[in-house]
Amino acid sequence: MRTMAMATAGVVLLLGCSGVGDEVAEKAEDELVKEVDRQIDQEYEVTYEVTGDKADFIEFNAGGGDASDPQFETVDDPELPWRKTVKLRGIEAPTVLPVLVDADEASGGRLTCRILHDGKKLAEKSGAGAVSATGCVAVSPIAQ
């Protein structure tokens, strides 16, 4: 948000220095501020998916926080495949982190996570091993 405010101030300063009248600069500033406010306040839904043989726990951004202080929840010993839809806001990053601490040698402890928004895949990662922490983090679709 601070970066957006600085960008807004920079554009206004640039308009003011370029000889454009105060009225035009003021209108541009108002439009930029409205756009930043609209983007920050807009809600969106994402669906987290985790597949694989087993996960000891899954942490995910559950919404309710903000971009600088997201609210994470943990699901212990989830049944896979696991799926959860959450509402996030503004530039808050969708994040899901499935973790398997003790992998079975036969399965290799393979995990895959996906983040979906409006049917489109925002992120997908796979991994395997004794300590598999295959996390998916995506950029907010609002910020794209």
C-alpha positions in Angstrom: 0.0 0.0 0.0 2.9 2.3 0.8 4.4 1.6 -2.7 1.0 2.5 -4.3 0.8 5.7 -2.4 4.3 6.6 -3.4 3.5 5.8 -7.0 0.4 8.0 -6.8 2.4 10.9 -5.3 5.1 10.4 -8.0 2.5 10.6 -10.8 0.9 13.7 -9.3 4.4 15.3 -8.8 5.3 14.5 -12.4 2.0 16.0 -13.7 2.6 19.1 -11.7 6.1 19.5 -12.9 5.3 18.9 -16.5 3.3 22.1 -16.8 -0.1 20.4 -16.7 -2.6 22.6 -14.8 -3.5 22.0 -11.2 -7.0 20.9 -12.1 -5.8 18.1 -14.3 -3.2 17.0 -11.7 -5.9 17.0 -9.0 -8.2 14.9 -11.2 -5.4 12.4 -12.0 -4.6 12.1 -8.3 -8.3 11.5 -7.4 -8.5 8.8 -10.0 -5.4 7.0 -8.8 -6.5 7.1 -5.2 -9.9 5.7 -6.2 -8.2 2.9 -8.2 -5.9 2.0 -5.3 -8.9 2.0 -2.8 -10.9 -0.2 -5.2 -8.2 -2.7 -5.6 -7.4 -3.0 -1.9 -11.0 -3.4 -0.9 -11.9 -5.9 -3.6 -12.6 -9.5 -2.4 -11.8 -12.6 -4.4 -12.1 -16.4 -3.9 -9.4 -19.0 -4.4 -9.5 -22.7 -4.0 -6.6 -24.6 -2.5 -6.1 -28.2 -3.6 -3.6 -30.7 -2.1 -3.1 -34.2 -3.5 -0.7 -37.0 -2.7 -0.4 -40.0 -0.5 -0.3 -38.2 2.9 0.3 -34.9 4.6 1.0 -34.4 8.3 -0.6 -30.9 8.2 -1.6 -28.2 5.8 -1.2 -24.5 6.5 -3.1 -21.9 4.4 -4.0 -18.3 4.2 -7.6 -18.4 5.4 -8.5 -14.8 4.8 -9.5 -12.4 7.5 -6.1 -10.8 7.7 -4.5 -8.4 5.2 -1.4 -8.4 2.9 1.0 -7.4 5.7 -0.5 -9.7 8.4 -2.3 -12.7 6.8 -4.4 -15.1 8.9 -3.2 -18.7 8.6 -5.0 -21.8 9.7 -3.7 -25.3 10.1 -5.4 -28.6 9.3 -3.7 -31.6 11.1 -3.6 -35.0 9.4 -5.9 -34.1 6.5 -7.5 -36.6 4.3 -6.2 -36.3 0.7 -7.2 -35.1 -1.7 -8.0 -32.0 0.3 -9.8 -28.9 -1.1 -10.7 -25.6 0.6 -12.2 -22.4 -0.9 -11.5 -19.1 1.0 -12.1 -15.4 0.4 -9.1 -13.1 0.4 -9.0 -9.3 -0.1 -6.9 -6.9 -2.2 -3.3 -7.8 -2.7 -3.3 -10.5 0.0 -1.3 -13.5 -1.4 -3.0 -16.9 -1.7 -0.8 -19.4 0.1 -1.1 -23.1 0.9 1.7 -25.2 2.5 1.2 -29.0 2.8 3.9 -30.7 4.9 4.9 -34.4 5.3 7.5 -35.0 7.9 7.8 -38.8 7.8 7.7 -40.1 4.2 6.9 -43.8 3.4 9.8 -45.2 1.3 7.3 -46.9 -1.1 5.4 -43.6 -1.9 8.3 -41.2 -1.6 6.1 -38.7 0.2 4.9 -37.0 -3.0 2.7 -34.0 -2.5 1.1 -31.5 -5.0 -0.6 -28.2 -4.2 -2.6 -26.0 -6.5 -4.2 -22.6 -6.2 -7.2 -21.9 -8.4 -9.1 -18.6 -9.1 -12.1 -18.5 -11.5 -11.1 -21.9 -12.9 -7.6 -20.7 -13.7 -4.4 -22.2 -12.1 -2.5 -19.4 -10.3 0.2 -21.8 -8.9 1.1 -25.5 -8.8 4.1 -27.2 -7.1 5.0 -30.8 -6.5 7.7 -32.4 -4.3 8.7 -35.6 -2.6 11.0 -36.6 0.2 11.4 -37.2 3.9 10.5 -33.6 4.7 8.3 -32.5 1.9 7.2 -28.9 2.2 5.7 -28.2 -1.2 4.2 -24.8 -0.8 2.2 -22.8 -3.3 2.2 -19.0 -3.2 0.5 -16.9 -5.8 0.2 -13.2 -6.6 -3.2 -11.8 -5.9 -5.3 -11.8 -9.0 -6.3 -8.2 -8.0 -2.6 -7.1 -8.3 -2.1 -8.7 -11.8 
